């Protein structure tokens, strides 16, 4: 368990040492615990949502998902999944999925570097962050250029400034830092320039554990305190259709073992790696999300996981991903219905 009083005292002392990053603004906007005042917008009926969910379970039971990491296949096999080592296909029974859904938390307290930065990730809460993964950066004075560590640090300062942005993210890739050491540079920038909920890339166990240790030390936590609270998060992308690659499977395992948040986010493009219809693409996405969620809960029942979604379509003439299309919006709203359906 986390000693809240002791942790708050440590956070106060760190704010005194780190100065601006942990300082409280004189403004008091009510942006930190936003709730959605509107009812969810359905695009499918309740029967249709149930049918998509059932079909996704059939996909996992009858067709399975290809899991490239041997450790992940062994974990799933021990829990009752049917594994074909030759093809690396894993068939996951619906009983396993239902048990995982039952153990996954409905509400996740996410701790920042100050109590005012703490979040509750749950149904109805609205949590905002900037986009992520851009290779380039641009502004009016310097124009477009490859991402650098200096630009990454500038973005961290911006994210710290705007109260309506609650979490940090990998806005751009600092390409001037070797990939072997990039996690140190981005982690240091997040932890020294902001006190908001930080992001950690799932790029192999050594880098993940390095990043976890940085967060633990920066927050002044014992190892037990870190493992029993959510202090950072990652995004897990499946490799559609129906494949979980080695870094992503390892990321699910690592984050579950350490009790940190993983957002399981299949990336499905209808007409390319997913069926052309919105319902078909969502069926694939839902199956992949359930597979990742199940793996996390087998590793550690109660591990904090979030149902993520990115389903859109491609331009059928060029094959390029299309954004902001009607199908994209319908898929996003439909994914929300599926997430709420699973609890």
N, C-alpha and C positions, 0 to 999 in steps of 0.2 A: 504494500500500500504506500501511497505517497503522502508524506507529511507536508500538508499544504502550508502551514505556518512557517516551518523551517525553509521550505522552498521559496516562499515569498521573501523571507529575510535575505536569502542568498541572491534573489533577483534584484532586490533593492541595492545590495552592495555592488553587484555587477553594473547596475545602471550608473552608480557613482564613478566606477572605474572607466566604463566605456563612453561616458559622456553623451553626445548627441544621439547615438543609436538607440539608447534606452530612455531618453528624456521624454516626458509627457508634454504634449502640445497644450498651449493655453486655451485652445478651442475645445469645445465639448460637443461635437456633433454626434448624433445618435446613429452612427453608421456601423457600429461594431457588433450588433446583435440583430441583424435584419431578419424579418419574417415575411414570407410571401403572403400578401393580403388577398390574393386572388385564388379562386378554385383552379385545380389542374385542368388543362385543356385536353380533352380526349379526342383522339382521331380513330380509335377502334372501340367497338362495343366490348362489354365485359366478356361476352362469349368469345369474341375474336381474340382478346388478350389471353384468355385461358387456352384457346386452341394453339396460339403461337407458343405459349409456354410448354404445352404438352408435346408439340412437335419438336421443340428444342430438346426436351428430355429424350424423345425417341431418337433424335440425331446422336446424342451422346451414348445412348444404350446400344443402338444398332449399328451405327457407323463409327462412332468414336472420334477422338481427336489425336493427332500426331504430337507426341511429346518427345522432344529431342534430348532432354536431359535424363540420363540414366537414374540419377537419384530421385527425380520426380516420379519416374515410372515405378521405381521400387516403393516409394511412399504410397502411391495410388494402389499398387497391387496388394500391398499389405493391408490396405483398408477395404479390399474387396473388389477392386476394378479388374477387368479382364485385359491382360496386356499381351500383345504380340510383339516379342522382342525383335523379330526379323523386320517387321514393317514399322515398329515403334508406335503402333496405334494402340490407344487406350480406350476401352469402352467403360463408361461410368454409369452405373445403375442409378435409377431415380431415387432409390432409397438412400444412396450416398449423398446425392444432391440435397434431398429433403433434410437429412441430418445436418448438413453443412448450413443450410438456410436457417435451421432452428438454433444453431450455436452462434451465428454471426450477430454482432451487437447491432441494436437498432439506433443507438446514439453513441457518438464517439467524442469524448472530450479531447480537444487538441490543444496542447500547451505551447504558448509562445514564450518569449523571454521576459514578459511582464504580465501581470494578471489581466490588464486591460487588453492584451493581445490574445488571450485564451479564446477558443472557439468551441462551439458545440455543432458537430456535423450530424444532422438528423433531418428527418422529413419536415419540410416547411421552412428550414433555415436557408438563408441566402448568403452564400459565401463567394466573394469575387476575387479573382486574381488576373494578372496579365497573361497574354499569350506566351507560348514557349516554343523553343526549338528553332528560332530563326537563324539562318547562317549569316545574314547581313544586317547592318544597321544603317539608318539614314537620318539626317536632319537637314534643316534649311541652310546651315552654314558650311557643313563639311561634306554634304552629299552622301551618296551610297558607298559603303565600304564593307569589307569583311568584318565580322564580329571580333572584338578584342576584349581583353580583360578590363581595360579602362572603360570601355563601353558597358560591359557587364556591371561594373561597379556604379556607373552612372544610373543604370536602370534600378539597381538596388536602392539607391538614394531616392529615386522617384517613387518606387513602391513603398518605401518607408514613409514618404511624405503624405501620400493620399490615403486618407482614413477609409475610404470606401473599398480599397484593396486590402483584403484580409490575410492573404497568404503570399508567400514568395514563390517564384518559379524560375525555370531556366530560360529567361527571355531570349537570350542569344547565346550562341556558342563562341566562347573566347578562343578563336583559332590560333592565336599567337602563343598559347600555352600547350605544351605537349600533352597528348591524351593520357599519358601515364600519371601526370600530376595535376590535370585539370580539376579533378574533384577537390583537391586541396585548395586551389585558388578560388573556385566558386564557393566552396564551403566557408572559407575565411571571409569572403566578401559578404555572404549572407549573414554570418554570425556577428560581424563587427560593424556592419553598416545598417543593420535592421534588427528589430526584436520580434519580428513576425514569424509565423509558422514556416519553417524552411523546407526546401525540396532537396531530395537526394536521388541521384540517378542510380538505377539498378544496372550496373555495368560490371558485374562479377563480385563475388564475396569479398576479396581483399579490399576493393575500393569502397564497397558498402560498409564494411566494418571500420575502415578508416574514417568515413564520414560520420558513422554513428558515434565513434569515440570523440570526434570534434564537437558534435552537438552535445554529447554528455558532459564534456569538460566545460564547454561554454556556458551551459546551463547550471553547472555546479551540482550534478546529480551523481548518486551512487549507481553502481551497475544494476542493482535491484530496482531502484527508482526508475531508471531509464527503461528497463524491460516491462515495467508495470504502468507505463503511461505513454501516450502518443506525443512525440516531440518532433517528428518530421514525417514526410510522406514521399511516395514515389508514384509514378504512373506506369502501369504494365500494359503494353500493347501486344495483343495476340497477332500472329502472322497468318491472317486469313488467306484461304479458307481452312479452318480446322487444324491449325498448327500452333504449338507453343514452343518457341525456340529456347535455346539454352540460357542466354542471359535473362530472359523474362521469367522462365520457370525458376531459375535460381533466385531472382529477385523476389518472387512470391514467397519462396521458402525462407529467405533471409529476413525479410520484413516481418513475416509471421512469427518466426522464432524470437525476434527481438521486440515484438509487440508494437511495431510501427505501422503506419497506415499505407496500404497499397490500394490504388484506384485502378481496378481492373477495367481496361478500356479497349475493347476490340475496335480495330480500324477496318471497317467494311465499306467498300465502294460498289454499289449496285451496278451490274453490267461489266465489272472487271473481276473482282475476287468474291463477289456475292451475287445471288440471284437478282434479276433486274427489277422485280417488284419490291415495294417497301416492306410488305409482310414477309417476303422471302428473305430479304436482307436482314430484317430484324430477327428472324428465326435463327439465322446463322450467328448473328451477333450475340443473341441471348444464350445460345448453346456455349459459345466460347467464354462469355462472362461467367456462366455458371461453372464451367470447368475450372477456371482460375480461382473462383471463390471457394470451390470445393477443396482444391489443393491447399489453399491457405488454412481452411478450417481443420483439415486433417492434420496439418503440421502443428497447429495450436488452436484448439477450440476457443472461440471468443476473440480470435485475432481481429484487429480493426481492418475492415475492408469496405470499399465503396464501389457501388455498381456504376461504372463509367460507360460512356457511349460516344462513338463517332461513326455514324453511318451516313453516307451521302451517295452520290451517283457520279458517273463519269460522262463526259461529252461523248455521245455515241459516234460522232464523226472523227474526233481526234483521239479519244481515249484518255484525255486529260481529266483530272479530278475537277468536279464542279462544286462550287460552294454557293450557299444562299439560294438554292433552287427550292421549289415547292416540295420535292421529294426529301431534300435534306431536312426541312422543317418538320415534315410529317414524321420522318424517322426519329428525329430528336424527341418530339412529343410522344411518339409511340414507345420509345425506349423508357421514358419516364413512367408510362403506364406499366410497363413490364417490371421496372424496378419496384414500383409500389406494390404490384401484385405479389412479388416474391417476398415483400416485407423488409 
